[in-house]
Amino acid sequence: MIYPDNFEEKIGINTIREFIIEKCHSVLGAEKVTSMAFSSDYTTVSAWLEQTHEFLQIVQSKEDFPADNYLDLRQTLINIDKDPTVWLSEDDVSGLGNSLMTIDRIVDFLNNTRTADGSLKYPMLHAMSGEIKTFSQFVQKAYSILDKSGRIKDNASHLLADIRKNKTEAAKEITRKMQAAIRSAQSQGIVSKEVFSDMRNGYLVIPVNASYKRRIKGEVRGDSGSGRTVYIEPEAVVEATNRLKELEADERWEVIRILTEFTNMLRPEVADLLISYDFLGTIDFIRAKALFSARINAVKPVFENKQQVNWIQAVHPLLNITLRQQNKKAAPLDIILNQENRILVVSGVNAGGKSLCLKTAALLQYMLQCGLLIPVRSDSHAGIFGHIFMDIGDGQSIENSLSTYTSHLKNMKFFVEHNDDKTLLLIDEFGSGTEPQIGGAIAETLLERFNRKRSFGLITTHFQNLKQFAYETKGIVNGAMLYDVEEMKPLYKLAIGSPGSSFAIEVARKTGLPEDIIIDSAERIGTEFVNMDNLLQSIVRDRLYWEKKRNETDESEERLYGNCVRKTLNENRESETTAEILVVGIGDKVKLEGQTAIGTVLDIKGKQATVVFGVIKSIVKYERLIRFE
């Protein structure tokens, strides 16, 4: 289930559809794109993804896959099936022959394209073609009766060959009769030596002065505007023309007979033919998806039949398309939801990318479950959800006059009533829109209910109580959108393990707000809150510091660690602090290099440690811990 009804509009999937339709060869494929829909069936989605993945390989390897004559003959086939008196036109026969040849070539490609060891190169696409019937007999018949221009050949039947031969002779006879009539009229002085035959109302005529019209036997076929000239079809020409018209009628009937004969061959096979054209549309659809995947650098992640999001370097494809036009690119995000940490509470400065993070998760998961590849690193792991519920934007409408907060609560009511352990919840600015204390309390209660049902979710917030609840509650983890306060700009990077600071005081100071106002404001909110926000900022600075260090050196992780230890030892000797570099264990008091905050180690797993600083839980690299004695 998808909620709300305008979910697709909110995440931009219709724009994705438009990009894919641009890649389609035909209406057949475009219709498939339009009807593309979310599925929660793992087997179905897995097949869709693998089909698109295989076709992406075809695209990337530039194999000679049939790309012409993706024509839609479905309505024509339906018409001849319903009405036995209907026959195909020459254009219909031409289109049918060409498109059936394309289907034949596609099936042949998928049946015979193999790897070096002889196995099928594209097994999922081959499986699609296995039940498809091809109609080489119809292709051969169509090509046998049509010439290269798509008209019925002279030799399509013996009778037609004779008729067209006689037509040629009749046309020559008309020419001869007309030339003889003109010469006779000229010898009698009826017309001048410069007169030539003319065409009037479909008849070959001689222009004659009105005063001589009775001297030429034949039919008057018109006159000039002034009436001075009349146009006469000579009697001998009339007879030859009538003969030609009779032959043209015979030709039409014989062409109809040939087309009807061909049509009657098709009628018993209409059902299978329609299946083949549906297959052609599906191939066109998959091809278009693969081409779009190539455009956005999408891949098929490791797709597993469980609820998870473990995306490395995930990119919002629509944002990236827009930015690439400006020679920029979207910042990738590492988004992780698993059984241990099912709900991610993302905080950070305004306009720092929280909503973008949420929209990226919404769009990519929906794309995935529509059978589209997604722009993540190839070693990313993805799962499947039975429901995706989203609350983003104020949801106000003139029709029902809902307030922003009322709209949020209406959505939350639906979420609580329908969420389960296979639900992905996407909530932006959780609890906002009303008085902060009550909004935060309700949001915390709702978060507890979601967690109790073991739902998954990505939730953005500014509320401190939600950050603390995430720290204290199993199944929920904090995350921060990083912000460079020195440069006063968001970094659009998601760091999981610690909550984010709103940087409200720092931003206010940087923008020039008087210091006495800042000091008074800090006193009003209390020392504890300010200290906590300072700690969050120090965590962010620490992350940025180490990230810059990683970018500045190509040394191995062990070498980098050695340098950091030496740097810390030197600083400790100079400052004569009581800190020592000792082996760190669970329960030890520690601090991080460059920070004064003292924390306690809660857990150690491999190279990572969970440390609590006051009420803030943070996941850091074990090698960065300094035991404090």
SEBA-672946 format. One record per atom (N, C-alpha, C): x, y, z. Coordinates in steps of 0.2 Angstrom, whole numbers, plus 5000, padded with zeros to 4 digits. Layout:
# SEBA-672946
XYZ/...
***
This chain:
# SEBA-672946
500449945000/500050005000/500450065000/500250114996/500650184996/500150234999/500450275003/500050335006/500550395006/500250455004/499550465002/499350454995/498750474992/498650464986/499050504981/499350564983/499750594978/500450584980/500650524982/501350504984/501750514978/501550484972/501950494966/502150564964/501650604965/501750674963/502250704968/502150694974/502650724979/503350704978/503450634976/504150614975/504450624968/504050644963/504250664956/504350604952/503950544953/503950484949/503750494942/503250544941/502950564935/503450594930/503950624933/504550654929/504950604927/505050554931/505450494929/505150454923/504450454924/504050414918/504150454912/504150524912/504250564906/504950544903/505450544907/506150534905/506150464901/505850414904/505850344901/505450344895/504850374895/504450374888/504850404883/505250454884/505750484879/506150434876/506350374879/506750324877/506350274873/505750274873/505350214870/505350224862/505250164859/505250164852/504550174850/504050164854/503350154851/502850174857/502250174855/501650184859/501650114864/501850064861/501749994864/502150004871/502750034871/503250034876/502950094881/502750154878/502550204882/501950194886/501550144884/500950124888/501150084894/501650044893/501950014899/502250054904/502550114902/502850154906/502350194910/501750214907/501250244910/500950204915/500850134914/500550094919/501050064924/501650084923/502150054928/501950074935/501950014940/501650024946/502049994952/502050014958/502349984964/502049914965/502549874967/502349804969/502749784975/502349744979/502649724986/502849654985/502749624979/502949554979/503649544977/504049514981/504749504980/504949474973/504649414972/504749384966/504649424960/504149454960/503949504954/504449554953/504649594959/505049644958/505749624956/505949564959/506649534958/506749524950/506149494947/506149484940/506249544936/505849594938/505849664935/506549694935/506849694941/507549724941/508049684937/508049614937/508549574933/508449584926/507849594924/507649604917/508049674914/507849724919/508149784917/508949784917/509149754922/509949744923/510249714917/509949654915/510149624909/510149664903/509649704902/509549744896/510049804897/510249824903/510749874904/511449854901/511549784902/512149754900/512149754892/511649744889/511549744882/511749814879/511449864883/511549934881/512349954882/512549934887/513249954889/513749914885/513649854882/514049814878/513949834871/513449874869/513349904862/513149844858/512849794860/512649734856/512149754851/512049724845/511649734840/510949714841/510549744846/509949724847/509449754843/508949714840/508449744835/508149804838/508149864834/507949924836/507449964831/507249924826/506749954821/506149924821/505649964819/504949934817/504549914824/504649954829/504249934835/503549964833/503149934829/502449964827/501949934831/501349974831/500749944835/500249924830/500149864829/499649834825/499049804829/499049824835/498549784839/497749804837/497649864836/496949884835/496749854828/497249854823/497049824817/496949754817/497249714822/497149644823/496449634826/496349674831/495649674835/495149684830/495149734825/494649744820/494549684816/495049654813/494949594809/494649534812/494849534819/494549474823/493749484824/493549554825/492849564826/492449564820/492749584814/492349594808/492649554803/492349494801/492549454795/492549484788/492249544788/492249574781/492849624781/493149634786/493749684786/494349654783/494749684779/495449664777/495949714779/496549694779/497149734780/497249774774/497549834775/497749884769/498449864768/498749884762/499449874760/499849904766/499749964769/500149984774/500149944780/499549914782/499449864787/499849804786/499849774780/500249714779/501049734779/501249794777/501949814777/502149824785/501749854789/501849864796/501849804799/501449754798/501349694801/501949654800/502149644793/502749604791/503349634795/503449694795/504049724797/504149714805/503549724808/503549724816/503649644818/503249604814/503349534816/504049504815/504449534810/505149524809/505549544814/505349604817/505749624823/505649584829/505049564830/504949514836/505249444835/505349424828/505649364827/506449374828/506649434826/507449444828/507549454835/507149484839/507249484846/507249424849/506749374848/506749314851/507349274849/507549274842/508149244840/508749264844/508849334845/509349364849/509449334856/508849334859/508849314866/508949234867/508749194862/508849124862/509549104860/509949144856/510549124854/511149164856/511049214860/511649254863/511849224869/512449194869/512749154874/513449174876/513649154882/514249174885/514749124882/515449134884/515949084881/515849014883/515549004889/515448934891/514848904888/514448934884/513848914881/513248924884/513248954890/512648964894/512249034891/511649034892/511249094890/511549164893/511649214889/511949274892/511449314896/510749314894/510249354897/509649304898/509749264904/509249214905/508549244907/508549294911/507849324912/507449354906/507849384902/507549404896/507349344891/507749294891/507649234887/507049204890/506949204896/506349164899/505749204897/505749274896/505149304894/504949284887/505449274883/505349254876/505149184875/505249144880/505149074879/504449054877/503949094879/503249074877/502949114872/503349154869/503149204863/503149164856/502649164853/502549134846/502849184841/503249154836/503449194831/503049174825/503049214820/502649204814/503049214807/503549184806/503949184800/503549174794/503049134794/502649124788/502249184786/502049224791/501649284789/502149334786/502749334789/503349384787/503449374780/503549304779/503749284772/503249304767/502649284769/502049304764/501949374763/502049414768/501949484767/502549514763/503149494764/503649514759/503649484752/503249424751/503149404745/502649434741/502149474744/501649504740/501749584740/502249604744/502349684744/503049694741/503149754737/503749774735/504049824741/504649844739/505049884744/504649954746/504249974742/503850034744/503250024748/503149954749/502549934753/501849924749/501949924742/501349914737/501349844735/500749814733/500649744731/501149734725/501549684724/501949674719/501549654713/501749664707/501449644700/501349564700/501849534703/501849454703/501549424709/501149464713/500849444719/500249384717/500049384711/499649334708/499649334700/499549284697/499549284690/499049324687/498449334690/497949374687/498149444688/498449464693/498649534694/499249554689/499649504688/500149514683/499949534676/499349494674/499049504668/498749564667/498349584673/497949644673/498449704672/498949704676/499449764676/499849764669/499949714666/500249714659/499749744654/499049724655/498549744650/498449824652/498549844658/498449914660/499049954656/499649924656/500149964653/500049974645/499749914642/499649914635/499049964634/498549964638/497950014638/498250084638/498650104643/498950174643/499250194637/499650144634/500050154628/499550174622/498950134622/498450134617/498150204617/498050234623/497750294624/498250344621/498850344623/499350394620/499350384612/499350324610/499350324602/498750354599/498150334602/497550364599/497550444600/497750464605/497750534606/498250574601/498850544600/499250574595/498950574588/498650514587/498350514580/497750564579/497350574585/496850624584/497050694583/497650704587/497950774586/498150784579/498550734577/498750744570/498250754565/497650714566/497150724561/496850794561/496750814568/496450884569/496950934566/497550924566/498050974564/498050974556/497950914553/497950914546/497350944543/496750944547/496150974545/496151044546/496651074550/496651144551/496251164557/495951114561/495551124567/495951154573/496551124573/496951154579/497651164576/498051214579/498651234577/499251174578/499751184575/500351134575/500651134582/500551194586/500851194593/500351164598/499851134596/499351114602/499551044604/499551034611/499650964614/499050944618/499050884619/498550854623/498550884630/497950884634/497950914641/497550864645/497550884651/497150834656/496650884659/495950864659/495450894662/494950854665/494850864672/494450814676/494550744675/495250724674/495450664674/495450634667/495250674662/495250644655/495750674651/496050634646/496550664642/496150694636/496250764635/495850804630/496250844625/495950864620/496250914615/495950984616/496251034617/495951104617/495751124610/495151144609/494951164603/494551224603/494651274598/494251334598/493451314597/493051344601/492351334602/492051324595/492251364590/491851364584/492051304580/492551264582/492651194579/492451134583/492151144588/492051084592/491651024589/491251044584/490850994581/491150954576/491750974574/492150944569/492550884572/492650884578/493050824581/492550784585/492450714583/492050674587/492350654593/491850654599/492150644605/491650674611/491950674617/491550694622/491850764625/491450814626/491650874628/491750864636/492350884638/492550874645/492650934649/492450994646/492451054649/492651114645/492651174647/492851234643/493251284647/493451334644/493851384647/493351434650/493651474655/493151524658/492851574653/493151594648/492851634643/492351604638/492451534638/492051494633/492351494626/492851524625/493151524618/493551454617/493751414622/494051354621/493651294624/493551244621/493251184624/493751124624/493651074628/494151024629/493750954627/494050924622/493650864619/494150804620/493750754622/494150684623/493950654616/494350644612/494250604605/493850544606/493450524602/493050464602/493450394603/494050394599/494450334600/494850334606/494950394609/495250394616/494750374621/494150394620/493650374625/493550304626/493550264620/493550194620/494150164624/494750184622/495350164626/495350184633/495150234635/495150254642/494650214646/494050204643/493550154646/493850084648/494250064643/494550004644/495050004649/495450054650/495950064655/495550064662/495050104662/494650104669/494350034671/494149994666/493949934668/494549894671/495149894668/495649864670/495849884677/495849954678/495949974685/495449954690/494849944688/494349914693/494549844694/494749804689/494949734690/495549734694/496049774694/496649774698/496449784705/495949834707/495749844713/495449784717/495049754713/494749694716/495249634717/495749634712/496249574713/496649594719/496849664720/497249684726/496849664732/496149684732/495749664738/495749594740/495749554734/495649484735/496349454738/496949484736/497549464739/497649484746/497349544748/497449574755/496949534759/496349514756/495849474760/496149404762/496449374757/496749314758/497349314763/497749364763/498249374768/497949384775/497349424775/497049434782/496749374784/496449334780/496149274782/496649224785/497249224783/497849184786/497949204793/497849264795/497949294801/497449284806/496849284804/496249284809/496349224814/496449164813/496549114818/497049124823/497549164821/498149174826/498149244829/497549284829/497549344832/497749344839/497449304843/497549294850/498349294852/498649244848/499449244849/499749304846/499549334841/499849394838/499849444843/499249454847/499149504852/499649494857/499749434859/500249414865/500949434862/501149424856/501749444853/501849514853/501349554852/501449624852/501449654859/501149624864/501249644871/501949634873/502249574870/502949564872/503449614869/503249634863/503649694859/503649754864/503049764866/502949824871/503349824877/503349764880/503749754886/504449754885/504749734879/505449734878/505549814877/505149844873/505249924872/505349954879/504849934884/504849964890/505449954894/505649884894/506349864898/506949904895/506949904888/507449944885/507550014887/506950044887/506850114889/507150124896/506950084901/507150084908/507950074908/508150034904/508950024904/509250084902/509050114897/509350174894/509250234899/508750234903/508650284908/509150274914/509250204915/509750184920/510450204919/510550204912/511250224910/511350294911/510750334910/510850404910/510950434917/510650394922/510750414929/511250374933/511650334930/512150294933/511850244938/511250214936/510950174941/511250094940/511150064945/511349994946/510749954949/510849884949/510449844952/510849824959/510649844965/510949834971/510849754973/511149734978/510949664980/510249674983/509849634980/509149644982/508949574986/508649584992/508549534996/507849534999/507549475000/506849475002/506749485010/506949545012/506849565018/506849645018/506649675024/506549745025/507249775027/507549815022/508149845024/508249905019/508649945021/508950005016/509650005018/510149985014/510849995015/511150015009/511050085008/511250115001/511950155003/512350134998/513050174999/513050224993/513150284994/513250334989/512550344985/512050344988/511350354985/511250424983/511050434977/510950504974/510250514971/509950574972/509350584970/509350604962/509050554958/509250564951/508950624948/508350654950/508050714947/508550774948/508750774955/509150834957/509850824953/510050764952/510750764949/510650784941/510150764938/510050784931/510050854930/509650894935/509650964935/510350994936/510650964941/511350994943/511850984937/511750924934/512250914929/512250964923/511650994922/511551044917/511951104919/512151114925/512551174928/513251144930/513451094927/514151064928/514251054935/513651034939/513751014946/513450944947/513550914953/513250854954/512950844961/512450804962/512150794969/512650764973/512650784980/513050744985/512750674986/513150624986/512850554988/512750554995/512250504997/512050495004/512150415006/512450405011/512450335014/511850325019/511350295017/510650285020/510650215023/510550195029/510550135032/510050125037/509550075035/509050055040/509049975040/509149945046/509149875046/508749855052/508749785054/508449755059/508649785066/509249805067/509549835073/509349905074/509449945068/509250015068/508750025063/508050015064/507550015059/507350085058/507350135063/507150195062/507650245063/507750295058/508350345058/508050405059/508250445064/507950505066/508550555064/508350595058/508850645056/508750715058/509250745060/509150815063/509750855060/509750925061/510250965058/509951035056/510351075054/510251145052/509651145047/509251205047/508751215042/509151215035/508751195030/509051195023/509651155023/509751105027/510451065027/510351005023/509750985020/509750925016/509350875020/508950885025/508550835029/508050815024/507650855021/507050845017/507350805011/507850825008/508150795002/508350725003/508650715009/508750645011/508150605012/507650625014/506950595015/506750575008/506750635003/506450624997/506850574993/507550574994/507950524990/507750454992/507650444999/507450375001/506750354998/506350404998/505650394995/505650374988/506050414984/506050404977/506350344975/506950324978/507350264976/507050204978/506650204984/506350144986/505750124982/505350184980/504850174975/505050154968/505550184966/505850164959/506050094959/506350074965/506550004965/505949954965/505449964968/504849924968/504449934962/504649974958/504249984951/504749944946/505249914948/505749884944/506249924940/506349984943/506850024940/507550024944/508050024941/508750024944/508850084947/509250094953/509350154956/510050174957/510150244957/510850264958/511150264964/511450204966/511850184972/512450154970/512950144975/513550104973/513350024972/513649994968/513449924966/513449874972/513849884977/513849844983/513349864988/512849904987/512349924991/511849864992/511449864997/510949804998/510249844999/509749814996/509149844996/508649784998/508049805001/507549765002/506849785000/506349755002/505649765000/505249775005/504749825004/504249845009/503549835007/503149815011/502449805009/502049865009/502249925013/501949985012/502450045013/502350095010/502750155010/502250215012/502350245018/501850295020/502350355020/502050415018/502450475018/502050535021/502350575025/502050645027/502650695026/502450735021/502950785019/502550845016/502750905018/502450965016/501850975021/501551035020/500951055025/500351025023/500250995017/499650955016/498951005016/499051065016/498451115016/498051105010/497451115010/497051115004/496451165005/496251205000/495651245001/495051215002/494951154999/494351114999/494151095006/494651065010/494451045017/494751085022/495051145020/495251195025/495651165031/496051105030/496451075035/497051125037/497151135043/497751165045/498351125044/498951155044/499551115043/499651055049/499551075055/499551025060/499050975060/498450995058/497850945058/498050895052/498350925047/498450875041/499050825043/499550845047/500050805050/499650745054/499250775058/498950725063/498450675059/498150695054/497750655050/498150595047/498750615044/499250565042/499450525047/499650545053/499850505058/499350455061/498750475061/498150425062/498150375057/498250385051/498250335046/498850285047/499450315049/500050285050/499950235055/499750255061/499650215067/499150155066/498650175062/498150115061/498350065056/498850085051/499050035046/499750015046/500150045050/500950025050/501049955053/501549915050/501749855053/502449845052/502749785053/503449775052/503749775045/503249785040/503549785033/503349855030/503249905035/503049975033/503750015033/503750055028/504250115028/503950175029/504050215034/503750275036/504250335034/504050385031/504450435029/504150505031/504350535036/504050585040/504550645040/504350705037/504750765037/504550815042/504950845046/504850885051/504350855056/504450805059/504050765064/503850805070/503250815071/502950855077/502850925076/503050955070/503051025069/502351045067/502251115068/501651145066/501251165072/501451155078/501051175084/501551195089/501251205095/501751225101/502251165102/502851185102/503451135102/503351085108/503151105114/503151055119/502650995118/502051015116/501450965115/501650935108/501950965103/502050935097/502650885098/503150905102/503650855103/503450795107/502950805112/502750755116/502350705111/501850725107/501450685103/501950645098/502450685095/502850655091/503250595094/503450605100/503850555104/503450495105/502750505107/502350455108/502150415102/502050445096/501950415090/502650375088/503150405089/503850365087/503850305091/503650305097/503650245102/503150195099/502550215096/502150165093/502350135087/502650175083/502950145077/503550095078/503950115083/504450065085/504250005088/503650005092/503349955095/503149905090/502849925084/502649885079/503249865074/503849885076/504449865072/504449885065/504149945064/504149975057/504850005056/504950025050/505550055047/505350125046/505850175046/505750245045/506350285044/506250335041/506650395040/506250455042/506450485048/506150545051/506550605052/506350665050/506750725051/506450765056/506850795060/506550835066/507050885068/506850935072/507250975076/507150965083/506750925085/506550915092/507050885096/507350915102/507850885106/507550815109/506950815111/506650755115/506650695110/506550705104/506650655099/507350625098/507750665098/508450645098/508650605104/508450635110/508650595116/508250525116/507650525113/507250465113/507550415109/507850435103/508250395098/508850365102/509150405106/509750385109/509650325114/509050335118/508850295123/508550225121/508250225115/507750175113/508050125108/508050065109/508250015105/507850015098/508150005093/507850005086/507850075083/508050125086/508050195083/508750215084/508950255079/509650285079/509550355076/510050395079/510050465077/510550475070/510350525067/510750545061/510850615060/511350645057/511450715057/511650735049/511350785047/511550815041/512050865042/512650855040/513250895042/513250965039/513451005043/513451085041/514151115043/514451145038/515051185039/514951255042/515051255049/514851325052/515351375050/515951355049/516451405047/516351435040/516151395035/515951415029/515251435028/514851425033/514151435033/513751405028/513851345027/513551305021/513451235023/512851205021/512651135022/513151095018/513351035020/513750985016/513350935013/512650925014/512250875011/512550805012/512850795018/513050735020/512750705026/512550645026/512150615031/512650575035/512750585042/513150545047/512650515052/512750445052/512250405056/512650385062/512350395068/512650375074/512550435079/512550495077/512450555081/511950605079/511550635083/511050685081/511450745079/511050785075/511350855072/511150915076/511550965076/511351025079/511051075074/510551115077/510251165072/510751225071/511251225075/511751275074/511451345074/510851355078/510451415078/510951475081/511251455086/511651515089/512251535085/512551485082/513151495078/512951535072/512451515069/512151545063/511951625064/511651625070/511451695072/512051735073/512651715076/513251745077/513551765071/513551715066/513951725060/513551785056/512951785056/512551835052/512551905056/512851915061/512951975064/512451995070/512051955072/511651975077/512051995083/511852045087/512252075093/512352015098/512952015101/513151965105/512751965112/512552025114/512152025120/511451995119/511151995113/510551955112/510651885112/511251865109/511451795109/511551765116/511851805120/512051785127/511351775131/510951825130/510251825134/509851765131/509851755125/509451695122/509751635125/510451625125/510751565128/510551555135/510551605139/510351605146/509551585147/509151605142/508451585143/508351515142/508751485137/508651415136/508951365140/509451395144/509751355149/510451325147/510851325152/511551295151/511551225148/511151185151/511151115149/511051105141/510551145139/510351145132/510951165128/511251225130/511751255126/512351205126/512551175132/513051135132/512951075127/512351045127/512150995123/512251005115/512051065114/512051095107/512851105105/513251125110/513951135108/514251065107/514051015111/514350945110/514150925103/513550935101/513350915094/513750945089/513851005090/514251045085/514951015085/515251005091/515950975091/515950905088/515450865088/515450805085/515450815077/515050865075/515050875068/515750905066/516050945070/516750975068/517250915068/517150875072/517650815073/517550775067/516950755065/516850715059/517150755052/517050815052/517250855046/518050855046/518350865052/519050865053/519350795050/519050745052/519350675050/519250665043/518650685041/518450675033/518950715029/519150775031/519650815027/520350785028/520450755034/521150715034/521150655029/520550625029/520550565024/520650585017/520350645015/520450675008/521150695007/521450725012/522150755011/522650705010/522550635012/523150595012/522950525008/523350495005/523250425002/523550375006/523750385012/524050335016/523550285019/523750235021/523250175023/522950205030/522450165032/522050185038/522550175044/522950125044/523450105049/523950165050/524150185044/524650245044/524350305047/523750315045/523350375047/523250375055/523150315057/523050305064/523650315068/524250295066/524850305069/525050375069/524850415064/525050485064/524650525070/523950505070/523550535075/523750515082/523950455083/524250435090/524850485092/525250485087/525850525088/525650605090/525250625086/524950695087/524650705094/524250655096/523950665102/524450655108/524950615107/525450605112/525850675113/526050705108/526350765108/525950825112/525350825110/524850875113/524750865120/524750795122/524650775129/525250795133/525850785130/526450805134/526550875135/526350915130/526350995130/525851015135/525250995135/524751015140/524750985147/525150935147/525250895154/524550885157/524050855153/523450835155/523550765158/522950745161/522950675165/522750625160/522650645153/522450595149/523050545146/522850485145/523450435143/523150395137/523550375133/523350325128/523450255130/522850225132/522850165135/522350125131/522350055132/521850015129/521150035132/520650035127/520050065129/519550005130/519149995135/518649945136/517949975137/517449925137/516749945139/516749975146/516450035147/516350065153/516850115155/517350115151/517950165152/517650235150/518050285153/517950355152/518350375146/518150405141/518550425135/518350495133/518850515129/518650575125/518950565118/518750615113/519050605107/519550665106/520050645102/520550695100/520250765098/520450815101/520150885099/519550905102/519250865107/518650875111/518850875118/518450915122/518550915129/517950875133/517450855129/516850815132/517150745134/516950725140/517050655142/516450615141/516550555138/516050505137/516250435140/515750395140/515750325143/515650275137/516150225136/516050175131/515450125133/514950125129/514450075130/514550005126/514850015121/514849945117/515449955112/515749895110/516349895105/516149835101/516149855094/516049805089/516549815084/517049775083/517549775078/517949845079/517949885073/518249945073/517850005076/517249995078/516750045080/516650035087/516550095090/516350095097/515750145098/515250125103/514650165105/514850205111/514850275111/515050315116/514450355118/514350365125/513850415127/514150475130/513950535127/514250595130/513650635133/513550635139/512950665142/512350615141/511850645137/511350605134/511350595127/511950605124/512050595117/512450535116/512150485112/512550425110/512850435103/513450415102/513850425096/514250365094/514250345088/514650295085/515250315082/515850295085/516450325082/516950265081/517450285077/517950235076/518350215083/518450155084/518850135091/519550165091/519850175085/520550195085/520550265087/520050305087/520050375089/519950395097/519850335100/519650345107/520250355112/520250405116/520850415121/520550405128/520750355132/520550335138/520750395143/520250415147/520350465152/520350435159/520950445162/521050425169/520950475174/
***
